[in-house]
Each structure stands twice: as C-alpha cells, then as structure tokens.
Amino acid sequence: MEKKEIIFVPYPIPGHLLVSIEFAKSLLKHDNHIHKITILIWTLPIAPQANLFAKSLVASEPRIRLYALPEIQNPPPMELFFKASEAYLLQFTKKTVPLVRDALTTLVSPRVTGLVLDFFCVPLIEVGNEFNLPSYIFLISNAAFLSMMKYLPERHCRIASELHLSFDEKHVIPGYVYPVPNKVMPPGLFVRESYEAWVEMAEKFPEAKGILVNSFTCLEQNAFDYFARLENYPPVYPVGLVLSLEDRPSPNQDQHDRIMRWLDEQPESSVLYICFGSLGILEAPQIKEIAKALDLSGHRFVWSIRTNPNEKSSSMYDLLPDGFIDRTASRGLVCGWAPQVDVLSHKSIGGFVSHCGWNSVLESLWFGVPIATWPMYAEQQLNAFTMVKELGLAVELRLDYVSAYGEIVKAREISGAIRSLMDGEDTPRKKVKEMALAARKALIDGGSSFVAVDRFLDELMGGKF
C-alpha cells in the first residue's frame, strides 16, 4: 500500500500542542503506512514560545515535520481574551484560514490523505473541503464534553437565547447519567461573546468526517454508547489515553532533581501533590488559605505555585504566611514549576489536588493517583462534575469554583478535602487503580482504543491498511 501523509493543525497553546503531537507520534508507531505527519504551527500572544515548545516535543521523531505559518496580521485585541477567551481563540483561528489555505497549496499532494484539527480549529474544515481532504476533529477532552458540545446548538435553537447564570437550572444532556447543573457548565457560556463562540464551534462538529476523543470506552461507557447509537453525526473514536510521558521539556533540571530527591525520601503514598496547571495562577489571599490548610491537615506535600509573570516584584515565597516554609520544612516542598508526570508516577504520591484539566486527570488515572477536584477555568468544572458525580473517580473539593470570580476557599474546607482524599474511607483509591489497569488494556493490541485507532486509520486511508 502507498505511503500516506496526514496534516495536523493543533491549537498552539501548551496543553493542546502536547497531546496533539503525542497523538501524531502514536499514529506513526501504530501504522508503518504513514510516511509523514506535518504539523502546522503558528503563535499566539498568550503562548509566544509555541514554536520552540513544539520543536522540543518532535525532536525524537524525524517523520514529524513542523510547518510554521506566517505571523498573523491584525490579531484580535487582548482585551477580548480577558473578557471572553473562547471568542478570542476562535477569532484567531479565523485569521489563520487564508494562511492555512496557502500552506495546503504547497503541502497537499496525492499522498496527503486528511486533516486532523483541534476543536478550536473547526473553521478550517471548509479549507479541507476545498482541497477534497476529509477533516477529523481531535478532541483533547472527554466524551462527556463532546456530549455537551452536541447539546449546546440544540438547546440554542430551542430557546434562541444565551445561557443565563441561574444556578437552579439543570441540563439533561444525552450521554450524561445525571442532570448537569448550570454551575458546572463552562464559565464562558455565561459571557455572550464566548457563548456565541462555543455554539459556533459546536455547530461545525457534524461537518467533520469523524471525531477522535482522548478517552477510552470503559472510562465513559455511557457517553460512548450514546454516540454509537447516533445517526447523522460523525463517528466517534475513543483513542485515549493519549499522554505525553516522554520528551517533555524540563525548563529547570535542578528543580526537577531537587523534587525527585525529596520524594525518594518519603514513605509510600504519603505525599499530597497540589498543582493547578500552567494557567492556574492564584492570588495571595487564596495561597495563604491553602498554606493554612496544609498546616491544619499535617500531611506531607509537594505544592507547585504558579505566579503571575507580569508581577516580578515578589516571589512565591512572599505570598506565603510568615514562617510557613520553616514550619513545614520537614514534611513539605514548595516549588514553582514541577515535573508533573514524574511526580505523579512516584510511589510516595498518595493524592492530587487538581484543577481538573483533562490532561492532568488522565495522568492521575494512568498512575492510579486519586484527585480532589478544584477546577479553575475553561471546561474544568464540567470535568470535575464528570469525575465526581458521573464516574465516582474523584473526591469533591469544589465542582463550581471559577478563578476569575475571585472567591476565596477557606482553609478548613480545603483541609477537610485533603483529609478525605488522603485518609478517607470514601476515597476511590481502589477504583482509580482499577481504571489505571483498564487504561493500559485499552491501548494494547486488541484493546478498545487500539481498535478505534485501527478503524480511524482504515477510514482515513480508504481501505484496510
């Protein structure tokens, strides 16, 4: 069979790039009939290092080619990002349409068999159509999120108005077992410009040839069963877990080594890991409450604190209560960046207070580490609801926290959740470890995700490969 090529268009922010490139690598390992994968890269003001980040991720795979798009002229104003981030990101994608069209004019040959698009890149489906290339959406989130994306335009047509911030409303969304409270829907749905962007993106999903979901069948059986029954909707392929466990850049090797040495000295399953992702920046009052909670709980911890890079006048240590570092020196480690995969895989880690970004959730499941949910932004509230209420795989700290709203979660509430996570009888530790085994089975030859990738490639390449 003739060797084929695929073109990927990921969204150029770290979490999306990381998983998209890892998925490209996994396809090359899966099928030797793929000759090359080309990844189109551009940069955003909010992620100016995307090109360098992508280069570090593909350095070990010569069959992946990065193709840089020209700089985008007249980008959307940053004011829009701070007001309605989804609207900003979608507008940026639209600015890339002529640039992608020009790139495909150069790149497309008879060997190129299709496009794989980040869900923020769905406006590019029309460009694929111009070149007679099928477009597949790669959803870095889960099947529950896809259920919400199918529901949104249907609800929009039914009520012809934006979502209202009414915490009494619940959404009966096919694919979910339980009604979904308004308060765990993505916060952008309560901002007119972002709401319109969400609906516009969701309306384009049915135009795709297929939808690839970074999850696996037995994790979200109900949601995947729902999509399997659907007619007049693209086929859904559960291709996860797609995890980037290798080739991840380490911006601070000394910090990496310091953290791992400290973990090596701790008892098994005794350490709590706290991290809210690359954009999980908390203000000083909330940081102080977390510190108080760690004082109250008495547990060992590794705490990754992200500070605002625009505020260079103070370090993370200045944000902590007086004496905290000295008081906890024997049982805790505070750091900026942390090597999350290496931390979660360490035998001393017993729990994870997480923002519930889907990459972090999957990493915790892969290593069998239970989480306490503390969502911050984007679809993380929905992920938290899915993990706690739908799947019973996490401990609830908060489901509906939104960092932009400025609420302060008090120390006693945090410490209670920490104790429940680390010591509680209701912690789903056994169930999480069982799911870790199920995830590995899904990826081996004959497993559900392996078979789903087979089906996708068979469809993409026009016959049994």
C-alpha positions in Angstrom: 0.0 0.0 0.0 1.2 3.5 -0.9 2.7 5.5 2.0 0.4 8.3 3.2 0.7 11.6 4.9 -1.5 13.4 7.4 -1.6 17.1 8.2 -2.3 18.2 11.8 -3.5 21.6 12.9 -3.3 21.7 16.7 -4.1 24.8 18.7 -0.8 26.5 19.7 -1.1 26.5 23.5 0.9 24.1 25.6 -1.8 21.6 26.7 -3.3 21.3 23.2 0.1 21.1 21.5 1.4 18.5 23.9 -1.4 16.0 23.4 -1.8 16.6 19.6 1.9 16.0 19.0 1.8 12.9 21.2 -1.2 11.6 19.2 0.7 12.2 16.0 3.6 10.1 17.4 1.3 7.3 18.4 -0.2 7.1 14.9 3.3 6.8 13.4 4.1 3.9 15.8 0.7 2.3 15.1 0.9 2.1 11.3 4.0 2.0 9.2 2.0 3.0 6.1 2.1 6.6 7.4 5.1 8.2 5.8 5.0 11.6 7.4 2.9 13.9 9.6 3.1 17.6 9.0 2.1 19.9 11.9 1.1 23.4 11.1 2.3 25.8 13.8 1.5 29.5 14.5 1.9 31.6 17.6 -0.4 33.4 19.9 0.4 36.4 22.1 -0.6 34.3 25.1 1.8 31.5 24.1 4.7 33.1 22.2 7.0 30.1 22.7 4.7 27.6 20.9 7.2 27.0 18.1 10.1 26.2 20.4 7.9 24.1 22.6 6.7 22.1 19.6 10.3 21.6 18.3 11.3 20.1 21.6 8.4 17.7 21.5 9.1 16.4 18.0 12.9 16.2 18.3 12.8 12.4 18.7 10.5 11.7 15.7 12.0 12.6 12.3 8.8 11.7 10.5 7.0 14.7 12.0 7.6 17.9 10.2 6.7 21.3 11.7 5.5 23.9 9.2 5.4 27.4 10.6 2.7 29.7 9.3 3.5 33.4 8.8 2.7 35.8 11.6 -0.9 36.7 11.8 -1.6 40.3 11.0 -4.2 42.4 12.9 -4.8 39.8 15.7 -7.9 40.1 17.9 -7.4 42.6 20.8 -6.1 41.1 24.0 -9.0 42.8 25.8 -11.2 40.2 24.2 -9.1 37.4 25.6 -9.6 38.7 29.1 -13.3 39.3 28.6 -14.2 36.2 26.5 -11.3 33.9 25.9 -13.1 31.4 23.7 -14.2 34.2 21.4 -10.7 35.4 21.2 -9.3 31.9 20.4 -11.9 31.3 17.7 -11.3 34.7 16.1 -7.6 33.9 16.0 -8.4 30.6 14.2 -10.4 32.5 11.6 -7.4 34.8 11.0 -5.4 31.7 10.1 -7.8 30.5 7.4 -6.0 32.2 4.4 -2.6 31.2 5.8 -3.6 27.6 6.1 -5.1 27.7 2.6 -1.8 29.0 1.3 0.1 26.3 3.2 -2.0 23.5 1.9 -1.5 24.7 -1.7 2.2 24.0 -1.0 1.8 20.8 1.1 -1.1 18.9 -0.5 -0.1 16.0 -2.8 -1.8 12.7 -3.7 -0.2 11.2 -0.6 -1.9 13.6 1.8 -5.0 11.8 3.0 -6.6 14.1 5.5 -6.6 16.8 8.2 -6.6 16.3 12.0 -7.9 19.5 13.6 -8.0 20.8 17.2 -11.6 21.6 18.1 -10.8 25.3 18.2 -9.7 24.9 14.6 -13.0 23.7 13.2 -13.4 26.8 10.9 -10.6 25.0 8.9 -13.0 22.2 7.8 -14.1 24.5 4.9 -10.4 24.8 3.8 -10.1 21.0 3.9 -13.2 20.7 1.7 -11.6 23.0 -0.9 -8.7 20.5 -1.2 -11.0 17.4 -1.0 -9.4 16.4 2.3 -11.6 14.9 5.0 -11.3 16.7 8.3 -11.2 14.9 11.7 -11.6 16.7 15.0 -9.1 15.7 17.7 -10.8 16.4 21.0 -8.2 16.7 23.7 -11.1 16.5 26.2 -13.5 13.7 27.0 -16.7 12.1 25.7 -18.8 13.9 28.3 -17.5 17.2 27.0 -18.4 16.1 23.4 -21.9 15.4 24.7 -22.2 19.0 25.9 -20.9 20.2 22.6 -23.7 18.3 20.8 -26.3 19.5 23.2 -25.3 23.2 23.0 -26.6 24.1 19.5 -29.7 22.0 20.0 -30.5 24.0 23.2 -29.6 27.3 21.4 -32.1 26.6 18.6 -34.7 25.6 21.2 -34.5 28.7 23.3 -32.8 31.2 20.9 -31.0 33.0 23.7 -27.8 32.8 25.7 -27.4 30.7 28.8 -28.3 32.6 31.9 -26.5 32.4 35.2 -29.3 30.6 37.0 -27.8 28.1 39.4 -31.2 26.4 39.7 -31.2 25.3 36.1 -30.1 21.8 35.2 -29.3 20.4 31.8 -30.5 17.0 30.7 -27.7 16.2 28.3 -27.7 12.8 26.5 -24.5 11.0 27.3 -24.7 12.0 31.0 -26.3 9.8 33.6 -27.3 12.7 35.8 -28.7 16.2 35.0 -25.8 18.7 34.7 -26.2 21.8 37.0 -25.7 25.2 35.3 -22.9 26.0 37.8 -20.6 23.4 36.3 -21.1 24.4 32.7 -18.0 26.2 31.2 -17.9 29.7 32.6 -17.6 31.1 29.1 -21.2 30.1 28.5 -22.3 33.0 30.7 -20.4 35.6 28.7 -22.3 36.5 25.4 -19.2 36.6 23.1 -17.8 33.3 24.5 -21.2 31.6 24.4 -21.6 32.5 20.8 -18.2 31.1 20.0 -19.0 27.8 21.9 -22.2 27.4 19.9 -20.5 28.3 16.6 -17.8 25.7 17.1 -20.3 23.1 18.2 -22.4 23.7 15.1 -19.4 22.7 13.0 -18.7 19.4 14.6 -21.2 17.5 12.4 -19.3 18.7 9.3 -16.3 16.6 10.4 -15.6 13.2 8.9 -15.1 11.8 12.4 -14.3 12.9 16.0 -11.3 11.5 17.9 -11.7 11.6 21.7 -8.9 11.4 24.2 -10.7 8.9 26.4 -11.4 5.2 26.4 -14.5 3.2 26.3 -14.8 1.7 29.8 -14.0 5.0 31.4 -17.0 6.7 29.8 -19.1 3.8 28.7 -22.4 5.7 28.9 -21.3 8.6 26.8 -19.6 6.4 24.1 -22.7 4.1 24.0 -24.8 7.2 23.3 -22.6 8.3 20.4 -22.5 4.7 19.0 -26.3 4.8 18.7 -26.4 8.2 17.0 -27.3 8.6 13.3 -26.5 11.7 11.2 -23.5 12.5 13.4 -19.8 11.8 12.7 -18.4 8.5 14.0 -16.7 9.0 17.4 -13.4 7.2 18.0 -12.2 6.7 21.7 -8.5 6.8 21.0 -7.2 7.6 24.5 -5.4 7.7 26.7 -3.1 10.0 24.7 -0.4 11.0 27.2 2.9 12.7 26.8 5.1 10.7 29.2 8.4 11.2 27.4 10.2 14.0 25.6 8.6 16.6 27.8 10.9 19.7 28.1 12.3 20.3 31.5 12.8 24.0 32.0 14.7 23.6 35.2 16.7 20.4 35.7 18.0 21.4 39.1 14.4 21.9 40.3 13.4 18.5 38.8 16.3 16.7 40.6 15.6 18.5 43.9 11.9 17.4 43.8 12.6 13.8 42.9 15.3 13.5 45.6 12.9 14.8 48.2 10.2 12.4 47.1 12.6 9.5 47.2 12.9 10.1 51.0 9.1 10.0 51.7 7.0 7.0 52.7 4.9 5.3 50.0 1.5 7.0 49.2 2.1 9.7 51.9 2.6 12.9 49.8 -0.1 15.2 48.6 0.6 16.9 45.2 -1.0 20.3 44.6 -0.9 21.9 41.2 -3.4 24.0 39.2 -1.9 23.8 35.8 0.2 26.3 33.8 -2.5 28.9 33.9 -3.7 28.2 37.5 -2.4 31.5 39.0 -3.9 32.2 42.4 -3.8 35.5 44.3 -2.1 35.9 47.7 -5.2 35.5 49.9 -6.1 32.1 48.4 -2.5 30.9 48.6 -2.5 31.8 52.3 -5.6 29.8 52.8 -4.1 26.7 51.1 -1.0 27.2 53.4 -3.2 27.3 56.4 -5.0 24.1 55.2 -1.7 22.3 54.9 -0.8 23.4 58.5 -4.2 22.0 59.6 -4.0 18.7 57.8 -0.5 17.9 58.7 0.1 15.9 55.6 3.3 15.7 53.5 3.0 17.8 50.3 4.6 19.0 47.1 3.0 22.3 46.2 3.6 23.8 42.8 2.7 27.6 42.9 2.4 29.5 39.6 2.8 33.2 40.0 1.8 36.0 37.6 4.8 36.5 35.3 3.9 40.2 34.9 4.3 40.7 38.7 8.1 40.4 39.1 8.3 42.4 42.3 7.5 39.4 44.6 8.4 35.7 44.6 6.1 32.9 45.5 7.6 32.8 49.0 6.4 36.4 49.6 2.8 35.2 49.1 3.0 32.6 51.9 2.2 33.2 55.6 5.1 34.1 57.8 7.0 31.1 59.0 5.2 28.6 56.7 8.3 27.3 55.0 10.1 26.8 58.3 7.1 25.1 60.0 6.7 22.7 57.1 10.3 22.1 56.2 10.3 18.5 57.5 7.2 17.5 55.6 6.7 19.8 52.6 8.3 21.2 49.5 7.1 24.4 47.7 8.2 24.9 44.2 7.3 26.9 41.0 7.4 24.5 38.0 7.1 20.8 38.8 7.7 17.8 36.5 4.1 16.6 36.9 4.4 13.2 35.1 7.5 12.2 37.2 5.8 13.4 40.4 2.5 11.6 39.8 4.4 8.4 38.9 6.4 8.4 42.1 5.5 5.8 44.7 5.4 8.4 47.5 2.4 10.3 45.9 -0.9 9.5 47.5 -3.2 12.2 46.2 -3.5 15.1 43.9 -5.4 18.4 44.4 -6.0 19.3 40.7 -7.6 21.9 38.5 -9.1 19.1 36.5 -7.6 19.9 33.2 -8.2 16.7 31.2 -4.5 16.1 30.6 -3.9 16.2 34.4 -7.0 14.0 35.0 -5.7 11.3 32.6 -2.2 11.5 34.1 -3.6 10.9 37.6 -5.7 8.0 36.3 -2.8 6.4 34.5 -0.6 6.4 37.6 -3.5 5.4 39.9 -3.5 8.6 41.9 -6.9 9.8 43.2 -7.7 13.5 42.9 -9.6 16.2 44.8 -11.3 18.5 42.3 -10.6 22.2 42.3 -11.5 23.5 38.8 -10.3 26.9 37.7 -11.5 27.8 34.1 -12.5 26.5 30.6 -14.3 23.2 30.8 -12.6 22.1 34.1 -15.8 22.5 36.1 -17.5 20.0 33.8 -14.6 17.6 34.1 -14.8 17.8 37.9 -18.5 17.0 37.8 -17.8 14.1 35.4 -15.1 12.7 37.7 -17.0 13.0 41.0 -20.7 12.6 40.1 -20.7 10.6 36.8 -17.7 8.3 37.3 -17.1 8.2 41.1 -13.4 8.6 40.5 -12.6 11.7 42.5 -13.1 13.4 45.8 -15.0 16.7 45.7 -13.2 19.8 47.0 -15.2 22.1 44.7 -17.0 21.5 41.5 -18.0 25.0 40.6 -15.1 27.1 41.5 -14.1 29.7 38.9 -10.8 31.5 39.4 -11.9 34.6 37.6 -14.7 35.2 40.1 -12.3 35.9 42.9 -13.9 33.7 45.6 -11.7 32.5 48.4 -12.0 28.9 49.5 -11.3 28.8 53.2 -8.6 26.7 54.9 -11.0 24.4 56.9 -12.8 23.4 53.7 -9.6 22.7 51.9 -8.1 20.7 54.8 -11.3 18.7 55.1 -11.0 17.7 51.5 -7.3 16.9 51.9 -8.0 14.6 54.8 -10.8 12.9 52.9 -8.5 12.4 49.9 -5.5 11.1 51.8 -7.2 9.3 54.7 -10.9 9.0 54.0 -12.7 5.7 53.6 -14.7 7.1 50.7 -11.6 7.9 48.6 -12.0 5.9 45.4 -8.4 4.7 45.5 -9.2 1.1 44.6 -11.4 2.2 41.7 -8.8 4.6 40.4 -6.2 1.8 40.4 -8.6 -0.5 38.6 -9.1 2.2 35.9 -5.4 2.6 35.5 -5.2 -1.1 34.6 -8.2 -0.7 32.3 -6.5 2.2 30.5 -3.4 0.1 29.8 -5.6 -2.8 28.4 -7.4 -0.3 26.1 -4.1 0.6 24.5 -2.6 -2.8 23.8 -3.2 -4.7 20.6 -6.8 -5.7 20.5 -7.8 -3.2 23.2 -10.7 -0.8 22.7 -8.6 2.2 21.9 -6.2 0.3 19.7 -9.2 -1.0 17.7 -10.6 2.5 17.5 -7.3 3.8 16.0 -7.4 1.0 13.6 -10.9 2.0 12.5 -9.9 5.6 12.1 -6.9 4.8 10.0 -8.9 2.4 7.9 -11.4 5.1 7.2 -8.7 7.8 6.6 -6.7 5.7 4.2 -9.6 4.4 2.2 -9.4 0.8 2.9 -7.8 -1.8 5.1 -4.2 -0.7 5.8 
